[in-house]
Amino acid sequence: FLFLPCKKPRSELVRTSLRLLTSSAYRLQCECRKALPVESSPSTDMQLVTQQVIQCAYDIAKAAKQLVTITTKENNN
């Protein structure tokens, strides 16, 4: 990976989308850990965990789409 210096996005919409993307990715990681045999307990509701994973994945896709839409519009202006 090539890491570029972090630059604070000017647009509030971009910042909001990035917050949703990073928080959803973190939540997804946490939910996936719950599904691991080592970390799950007999009381783990796998159906709920699965629903949470699906919701996190949806939020990640939504945030990514927002970023693509915003940056496409900004680059066309």
Rosetta blueprint (number, residue, H / E / L):
1 F L
2 L L
3 F L
4 L L
5 P L
6 C L
7 K L
8 K L
9 P L
10 R L
11 S L
12 E H
13 L H
14 V H
15 R H
16 T H
17 S H
18 L H
19 R H
20 L H
21 L H
22 T H
23 S H
24 S H
25 A H
26 Y H
27 R H
28 L H
29 Q H
30 C H
31 E H
32 C H
33 R H
34 K H
35 A H
36 L L
37 P L
38 V L
39 E L
40 S L
41 S L
42 P L
43 S L
44 T L
45 D L
46 M H
47 Q H
48 L H
49 V H
50 T H
51 Q H
52 Q H
53 V H
54 I H
55 Q H
56 C H
57 A H
58 Y H
59 D H
60 I H
61 A H
62 K H
63 A H
64 A H
65 K H
66 Q H
67 L H
68 V H
69 T H
70 I H
71 T H
72 T H
73 K H
74 E H
75 N H
76 N H
77 N L
